[in-house]
Amino acid sequence: MNASSVVAPSIDKASGDYAYNTAVTITTTEEDIMYTTDGTDPYSSSTAIDADGKTATVYITRDMTLTAISLDGDLNASAPVTCEYTVTKPAAPAFSLAEGSYVGSQTVTITSVAGTTIYYTI
């Protein structure tokens, strides 16, 4: 492993808070990318994912530490690049009627922020 001559990959999202399922793109000018989402070293980790190319897309579906390396054609690795992501939770949905008992049929509207899906049971 000769990290000094292998160019590290680029990650297009800086560490921070992101909405669920936000896409993060890893790119390299080298031959290949390996990455983990648990912060371990991709070169030696059994959880490493081989992107098998110059671009990889990872979706932020949980809090994670993304660590990526580039590999050259001789499998020499770059220095690792790490970003930490936190999934932001959407606000609780709002109901058009307050909790309580009502006489007769009532129409209830449930709203939330754009891009979220609301699930409910009756």
Disulfide bonds with the S-S distance in Angstrom:
none
